[in-house]
Amino acid sequence: MNDLFVHKWTAQVKKGILSFIVLSVLKDNEYYGYELIEEIKKHTEIEIAEGTLYPLLNRLKNEELLTSKWVEQESGIPRKYHVLTKKGNDTLQEMKKYWVNMNTSIQKLMIK
């Protein structure tokens, strides 16, 4: 088995689905960055670093798929919460359809 190839491939798969995962987690709730990382960990086996998440959140915001707001805390610094926009929710629904179709196709190949 080519471990280097598998490592590169899994990294590319992870990179490719992070937007889908972030939008999915934000579907029903708003989260600030660290909380979002924890929520992703809770529901998946994917580790996501802050250095990966924050640029992704900025890109999704620039694409108008989410919006952000600063919320003051009783103690400590304000937190930036992220929430899906209507465009983000619509995009997520399209991504889900594609994911289901792709997964079905891959499953057919795997049982072949």
N, C-alpha and C positions, 0 to 999 in steps of 0.2 A: 504494500500500500504506500502511496506517495503522501506522506504526512504534510509536507510543505504545500502541495496542491490542495489537499483537504482543508488545511488551515486558511489558505487564501480564499478558497471557495466559500467556507463558512463565514468568513469576515465580510465578503461581498454580499452574501444572502442577508446577513444581519443588517448591513448598511442599507440595503435595499428595502427592508421592511420597517425600519425605525419610524418613518413618517406615519405609516399605517398603524403601528403600535401606539405612538403618541396620540394620534387623532382618536383612536379607539378608547384609550384611557380617559381622554378629555371629553368623551361623548356625553356623559351624564353628570360630570362634576368639574369644578375648577380647582386647579392645583397650582402651588408655587413649585419652583424647580426641584428642590430636594424632595419634597413630598411626591412629586411626579415620578422621580427616580425610584422611590420606595414603593410606590403603587405598581410600577412596571415590574419590579423585582417580585412583588407579592403574587402577581398573576402569570409571570413567565419565568423562564430560566435565563433571561437575557440581562446581562450586566451592562449598564449604560453609564458612562462617565459624565461628569458635569461638563467637561471640555467638549464632549460630543453633543450633549443635550442642548446647551444654550445656543450654539450656532444654528442647530436644527429649529429650535423655537423661533429664533429671529427670521429664518428663512420662511417658516410657515406663516409667521405674522406678515412678512413682506408679500406673500402670496395671498394674503387676506383669508387664510384658512382658520386663523385664530386671532383673538385679540387679547390684550393684557391690561391689567390695572394694578396700581400700587395700593396696598392696604396697610394702613398704620397698625402697629402692634402696641399693646399696652406696655410691653417692655421689649427693648431691642429695636432692631432696624425694621423698616417697612418691608413687606414681602410683595413680590410681583406675581400675581395670580394670572393664569392663562385659561381661556375658555374658547370653545369652538364658535365660529361664526356660522351663519346659515350656509354660506359657501363651503365652509369646512365640513359641516355635517353632510351636505349634498355630495361633496367629494368623497367623504368616508363611505357613504352608501355605494358609490360607484366602485371604490376600492374593494369593498366587501364582495360585491358581485364578481369582480375579476378574481379575487382570491378564491372564492368557492369554485369557480370554473377551473382555475389553474390547479387547485388541490384535487378536484375530481379527475382531471387529466393525469396528474402525477400518480394518483392512486391506481388508475388503470394500468399505467406503465409498471408500477411496482408489483402488481399481482400477475403480470404477464409471464 
